[in-house]
């Protein structure tokens, strides 16, 4: 048997603002932006060079969904972005004025910093220790 997680839905407030943040500030690639209806689009982004899981940017459609924008995990780190060059990518976050929640630290598993996306979702950016 073979399975993998292809996409994770990330509830957003506005498609275009989310696309702009992820493609410009995080340098993600816009994989797909397909209009499904007057109010719904299928928007998929992924980190550059990624062959793994992608993000489906899903616009909140109800009050309950809108209440979850930026807080899908109750304030815990939600997503984990691995990088092959921490210094380069951390400097890019600073240059793009991305909110840094926890400055870089070296841990047994790699170098890590925590940042917030445009909605306040927390991300770990990690350059893993090579084994």
C-alpha positions in Angstrom: 0.0 0.0 0.0 1.2 3.5 -0.7 -0.5 6.7 0.5 0.6 10.3 1.0 -1.0 13.6 2.1 -1.4 15.6 -1.1 -2.9 18.8 0.3 -3.8 20.6 3.5 -6.7 23.1 3.5 -5.8 26.4 5.0 -8.8 28.6 5.7 -8.2 32.2 4.5 -10.1 35.4 4.4 -9.4 36.5 0.9 -8.0 34.5 -2.0 -5.9 37.3 -3.6 -4.4 38.5 -0.3 -3.4 34.9 0.5 -1.9 34.2 -2.9 0.1 37.4 -2.7 1.4 36.6 0.8 2.4 33.0 -0.1 3.9 33.7 -3.5 5.6 37.0 -2.7 6.6 36.8 0.9 7.2 33.1 1.1 8.2 32.6 -2.6 5.7 29.7 -3.0 4.6 28.7 -6.4 1.0 29.2 -7.5 0.1 25.7 -8.8 -3.6 26.3 -9.6 -6.2 29.0 -9.4 -9.4 27.7 -10.9 -12.8 29.5 -10.5 -15.4 27.0 -9.2 -18.3 29.4 -8.8 -18.9 33.1 -8.1 -17.7 32.7 -4.6 -15.3 29.7 -4.7 -11.9 29.1 -6.3 -9.6 26.1 -6.2 -6.3 27.7 -5.2 -3.2 25.6 -4.6 0.3 26.8 -3.6 3.5 25.0 -2.7 7.0 25.9 -1.6 9.6 26.2 -4.4 11.0 22.9 -5.4 8.5 21.0 -3.3 7.3 17.6 -4.4 5.3 16.9 -1.3 2.3 18.3 0.4 0.6 21.4 -1.0 -1.6 24.1 0.5 -5.2 24.5 -0.6 -6.2 28.1 0.2 -9.8 27.8 1.1 -11.8 31.0 1.5 -14.0 31.0 4.6 -17.6 30.8 3.6 -19.5 30.8 6.9 -19.2 32.7 10.2 -17.8 29.5 11.8 -15.2 29.1 9.2 -14.3 32.9 9.4 -13.8 32.4 13.2 -11.0 29.8 12.4 -9.0 32.0 10.0 -5.6 32.3 11.6 -6.4 30.0 14.4 -6.9 26.5 13.0 -4.8 24.9 15.8 -5.7 27.0 18.8 -2.4 29.0 18.8 0.0 26.0 18.2 2.4 25.9 15.4 0.4 24.6 12.5 2.7 24.1 9.5 6.4 23.1 9.2 8.4 24.5 6.3 11.8 22.7 5.7 14.5 24.6 3.9 17.9 23.8 2.5 19.3 27.2 3.5 18.0 28.7 6.7 20.1 31.9 6.6 18.9 32.8 3.1 15.2 32.1 3.8 15.2 33.7 7.3 16.7 36.9 5.8 14.0 36.8 3.1 11.3 36.7 5.8 12.9 39.7 7.5 13.2 41.6 4.2 9.5 40.9 3.6 8.5 42.1 7.1 7.0 38.7 8.0 6.2 38.6 11.7 8.9 36.6 13.5 7.4 35.0 16.7 10.5 33.1 17.9 14.0 34.0 16.7 16.3 31.3 15.3 17.7 28.7 17.6 19.7 25.6 17.0 18.0 22.4 18.2 19.0 18.8 18.0 16.8 18.4 14.9 18.0 21.5 13.1 17.9 25.3 13.0 14.4 26.7 13.6 12.5 29.9 13.8 8.7 30.5 14.2 6.9 33.0 12.0 3.3 34.0 11.5 1.5 34.1 8.2 -0.7 37.0 7.2 -3.6 35.6 9.3 -1.5 34.7 12.4 -1.1 31.0 11.7 2.2 29.9 13.2 4.8 28.1 11.1 8.2 26.5 12.0 10.8 27.1 9.4 13.5 24.4 9.9 16.8 23.6 8.2 17.0 20.0 9.4 20.2 18.4 10.6 21.6 16.3 7.8 22.3 12.8 8.9 
